[in-house]
Amino acid sequence: MKPFMDENFLLRTDTAQQLYHNHAAKMPIIDYHCHLDPAMIAGDRRFDNLGQIWLEGDHYKWRAMRANGVDERFCTGKDTTDWEKFEKWAETVPYTMRNPLYHWTHLELRRAFGIHKILNPATAAEVFAACTEKLRTPEYSARGLMRMFNVAAVCTTDDPVDSLEHHQALQKEGFEIKTLPTWRPDKAMAVENPEAYRAYVEKLSEVSNIRIRKYADLIEALQNRHDYFALAGCKLSDHGIEEFYAEDYTQPELDAIFNRVYSGRELTRAEVVKFKSALLVEGAKMDHAKDWTQQFHYGVIRNNNTRLFKQLGADAGFDSIGDFTVAQHLSKFLNSLDADNRLARTILYNLNPRDNDLIAAMIGNFQDGSVAGKMQFGSAWWFLDQKVGMEAQMNSLSVLGLLSRFAGMLTDSRSFLSYPRHEYFRRILCNLIGNDVENGELPASEMPFIGQLVENVCYANARDFFRF
């Protein structure tokens, strides 16, 4: 019986162990998609205790706690202390066995705090106290944790109306870890709620100093902010969409749709799709003009629980995997941009595992030799960000594309303790490749190249692809 989470955790062969320890483990981290708050980095936030840094905003943990019968007040409540929330999490942890939360929890305790105890109700107080003591030292500030995990760069997720003042302050200060914004214009497309959309457009008008009264004004204002993001070092866009939109539209239709939603009237489904189709194309053209990378996270059904959405708001743990029809609209969208030679570097992330082969095959249609790995199958995302999901994503990419050109892992996290997810991914990657070598499916004579391949997927591919 192997010990739990030893130095060869997830590494089942000698070759996998060599690849991880000699190649993957030493590589810096480029976290090119995350939800860290740039204000916390600029202010070098210090955390009061382990409950605060672990449970503040972590809807992964909240979902598990609710499933374990924990009352909502211990997840998102304002009348409970950080310790009370942590205590309920510690009670839940033993029940998360075989969920990635069990591995992530113990990896974070070991790598950040040097704690090898299993978290459960009996050890909760001791673990909480030991971690909290360390968190109150300068080495465990937001920046200290980034340094601890050898982070080279992070890209946050930012709305077009954001000031980017914290990114600018970090750059002016000369903070050694690249902290760059990512253009996330989801609210500019969110026309389903006319009242909220008008309020957003008015804010966009204010920050861009462009009077928005028609569709062309909206595009001009977005271009203005796109340029502003570029000056702040932005190199990526990101879109969180349910599905790909690729309906035909005319300029008069777009003008009429904008006028309708801006005046507070509900749109039809057909109008919503036309408007979103147009904005996706306009954004993609802006990205291509600046040689940015565009990212598309698609396939989520959000806010499924209406009662708790009204009570708690978005991003509280009530989203799930959708089953949208993808291939034809995705192909049409990419092809319309490629036809004019305006298809930017692109990363596609699916949430439904049934789409793995679809995406791995689709990106091959638009590789044009201009950039190695120009079209990327993004790392296993959200509900797929676990051992089975990562293996499935990499297997699809391997057999239908080039794993060797993969830009690798990201945290997609709001927590400064999430960096061990990169280690988790790297171990799984090395185990996959190590198994192939041990089974005679890859030549042992090519180990120098295979070792370099691992280092590239863990770090160098992302560095070169994004030009960091």
Residue pairs with C-beta under 8 A, 6 or more apart in sequence:
2 8
4 106
4 118
5 103
5 106
5 107
5 110
7 21
8 17
9 427
10 387
10 424
10 427
10 428
10 431
11 17
11 20
11 427
11 430
11 431
11 434
12 431
12 434
12 435
13 431
13 434
13 435
13 437
13 438
14 434
14 438
15 433
15 434
15 435
15 437
15 438
15 444
15 447
16 427
16 430
16 431
16 433
16 434
16 435
16 438
17 430
17 434
18 434
18 447
19 430
19 433
19 434
19 450
19 451
19 454
20 426
20 427
20 430
20 454
22 451
23 430
23 451
23 452
23 454
23 455
23 458
24 426
24 427
24 429
24 430
24 454
24 455
24 458
25 423
25 426
27 426
27 455
27 458
27 459
27 460
28 150
28 151
28 152
28 459
29 149
29 150
29 151
29 152
29 419
29 422
29 459
30 151
30 152
30 153
30 154
30 408
30 459
30 462
30 463
30 466
30 468
31 151
31 153
31 154
31 155
31 410
31 411
31 419
31 422
32 153
32 154
32 155
32 236
32 407
32 410
32 462
32 466
33 155
33 157
33 182
33 236
33 238
33 295
33 410
33 411
33 412
34 154
34 155
34 156
34 157
34 410
34 411
34 412
34 413
34 414
34 418
35 156
35 157
35 412
35 413
35 414
36 154
36 156
36 413
36 414
36 416
37 156
37 414
38 156
38 158
38 164
38 166
38 167
38 170
38 179
38 181
39 166
40 142
40 416
41 142
41 143
41 146
41 154
41 166
41 170
41 175
41 179
42 166
42 167
42 169
42 170
43 142
43 166
44 141
44 142
44 143
44 144
45 141
45 142
46 135
46 136
46 138
46 140
46 141
46 142
47 53
47 135
47 136
47 140
47 141
48 82
48 132
48 135
48 136
49 82
49 83
49 86
49 128
49 131
49 132
49 135
50 82
50 86
50 127
50 128
50 131
50 132
50 135
51 81
51 82
51 83
51 85
51 86
51 89
51 128
52 82
53 135
53 415
53 416
53 417
54 61
54 86
54 89
54 108
54 415
54 417
55 61
55 62
55 75
55 82
55 85
55 86
55 89
57 315
57 414
57 415
58 414
58 415
59 315
59 316
59 317
60 101
60 317
61 75
61 89
61 92
61 101
62 75
62 76
62 316
62 317
63 317
64 92
64 95
64 96
64 99
64 101
65 74
65 75
65 88
65 89
65 92
66 72
66 75
66 317
68 91
68 92
68 95
70 88
70 91
70 92
71 77
72 308
72 312
73 79
73 80
74 80
74 84
74 85
74 88
75 85
75 88
75 317
76 312
76 316
77 85
83 128
86 124
86 128
87 121
87 124
90 119
90 120
90 121
90 123
90 124
90 127
90 128
91 120
91 121
91 124
93 101
93 102
93 105
93 119
93 120
94 120
96 102
96 105
99 386
100 385
100 386
100 387
100 424
103 387
103 424
104 418
104 420
104 421
104 424
105 119
106 118
106 119
107 420
107 423
107 424
108 417
108 418
108 420
109 115
109 116
109 117
109 119
109 127
109 131
110 116
111 149
111 419
111 420
111 423
112 131
112 140
112 145
112 148
112 417
112 420
113 130
113 131
113 134
115 127
115 130
115 131
117 123
117 126
117 127
119 127
134 140
138 144
139 148
140 148
142 416
143 175
143 177
145 416
145 417
145 419
146 154
146 177
146 416
146 419
147 177
149 419
149 420
149 422
151 177
151 419
152 177
152 178
152 459
152 463
152 468
153 177
153 178
153 179
153 180
153 466
153 468
154 177
154 178
154 179
154 180
155 180
155 181
155 182
155 235
155 236
156 167
156 179
156 180
156 181
156 182
157 182
157 184
157 238
158 164
158 167
158 181
158 182
158 183
158 184
158 229
159 184
159 185
159 186
159 187
160 183
160 184
160 185
160 187
160 188
160 204
160 207
160 222
160 225
160 226
160 229
161 187
161 200
161 203
161 204
161 207
161 225
162 181
163 207
164 181
164 228
164 229
164 232
167 179
167 180
167 181
167 232
167 233
168 232
170 179
171 179
171 232
171 233
178 233
178 468
180 232
180 233
180 234
180 235
180 236
181 229
181 232
181 233
181 234
182 234
182 236
182 237
182 238
182 295
183 226
183 229
183 234
183 236
183 237
183 238
183 283
183 287
183 292
184 237
184 238
184 239
184 240
185 222
185 237
185 239
185 279
185 283
186 239
186 240
186 241
187 200
188 200
188 204
188 218
188 222
188 279
189 239
189 241
189 275
189 276
189 279
189 280
190 196
190 197
190 200
191 197
191 257
191 261
191 267
191 271
191 272
191 275
191 276
192 267
192 272
194 261
194 262
194 263
194 264
194 265
194 266
194 267
195 264
197 261
197 262
198 261
198 262
198 264
201 212
201 218
201 262
202 212
204 212
204 218
204 221
204 222
204 225
205 211
205 212
205 217
205 221
207 225
208 220
208 221
208 222
208 224
208 225
209 224
210 217
210 220
210 221
210 224
211 217
212 218
212 221
213 262
214 255
214 258
214 259
215 251
215 254
215 255
215 257
215 258
216 255
218 258
219 282
222 282
222 283
222 286
223 286
226 286
226 290
230 290
230 292
234 292
235 292
235 293
235 466
235 467
235 468
236 292
236 293
236 294
236 295
236 466
237 283
237 287
237 292
237 293
237 294
237 295
238 294
238 295
238 296
238 297
239 280
239 283
239 294
239 295
239 296
239 297
239 298
240 297
240 298
240 300
241 276
241 280
241 296
241 297
241 298
242 298
242 299
242 300
242 301
242 302
242 322
242 324
243 298
243 299
243 322
243 324
243 325
243 326
243 329
244 280
244 296
244 298
244 326
244 329
244 330
244 333
245 273
245 276
245 277
245 280
245 329
245 333
246 277
246 280
246 328
246 329
246 330
246 332
246 333
246 336
247 270
247 273
247 274
247 277
248 274
248 277
249 274
249 275
249 277
249 278
253 274
254 274
254 275
254 278
257 267
257 271
257 274
257 275
258 275
260 267
260 271
261 267
261 275
267 275
277 333
280 333
281 333
281 336
281 337
283 294
284 294
284 337
284 342
284 343
284 344
285 337
285 342
286 292
287 293
287 294
287 344
288 337
288 342
288 343
288 344
289 342
291 344
291 345
292 344
292 345
293 344
293 345
293 346
293 347
293 465
293 466
294 344
294 345
294 346
294 347
295 346
295 347
295 349
295 378
296 346
296 347
296 348
296 349
297 349
297 351
297 378
297 381
298 324
298 326
298 348
298 349
298 350
298 351
299 321
299 322
299 324
299 326
299 350
299 351
299 352
299 355
300 319
300 320
300 321
300 322
300 351
300 382
301 319
301 320
301 321
301 322
302 314
302 318
302 319
303 309
303 314
303 318
303 319
304 318
304 319
304 320
305 318
308 316
308 318
309 316
309 318
312 318
320 383
321 351
321 352
321 383
322 351
322 352
323 352
323 354
324 352
326 350
326 355
326 358
327 358
327 362
330 348
330 362
331 362
331 365
334 343
334 346
334 362
334 365
334 366
335 365
335 366
337 343
337 344
338 366
338 368
343 366
343 368
345 371
345 374
345 375
345 376
345 465
346 363
346 366
346 374
346 375
346 376
347 376
347 377
347 378
347 407
348 359
348 362
348 363
348 375
348 376
348 377
348 378
349 378
349 379
349 381
350 356
350 358
350 359
350 378
350 381
350 384
351 381
351 382
351 383
351 384
353 384
353 389
353 392
356 392
356 393
356 396
357 396
357 400
359 377
359 396
360 377
360 396
360 397
360 399
360 400
360 401
361 400
363 375
363 376
363 377
363 401
364 375
364 400
364 401
366 374
366 375
367 373
367 374
367 375
368 374
371 465
372 405
372 464
372 465
373 402
373 405
373 406
373 407
373 461
373 465
376 405
376 406
376 407
376 465
377 393
377 396
377 397
377 401
377 406
378 407
379 385
379 390
379 393
379 406
379 407
379 408
379 409
379 410
379 425
380 386
380 389
380 390
380 392
380 393
381 412
382 412
383 389
384 390
384 392
384 393
385 412
385 421
387 424
387 428
390 425
390 428
390 429
391 428
391 432
394 403
394 406
394 428
394 429
394 432
395 432
397 403
397 406
403 453
403 457
404 453
404 456
404 457
405 461
406 457
406 461
407 461
407 462
407 465
407 466
408 425
408 457
408 458
408 459
408 461
408 462
409 421
409 422
409 425
409 426
409 458
411 418
411 419
411 421
411 422
413 421
422 458
426 454
426 458
429 454
429 457
429 458
430 454
433 442
433 450
433 453
433 454
436 442
437 443
437 444
437 447
437 450
442 450
462 468
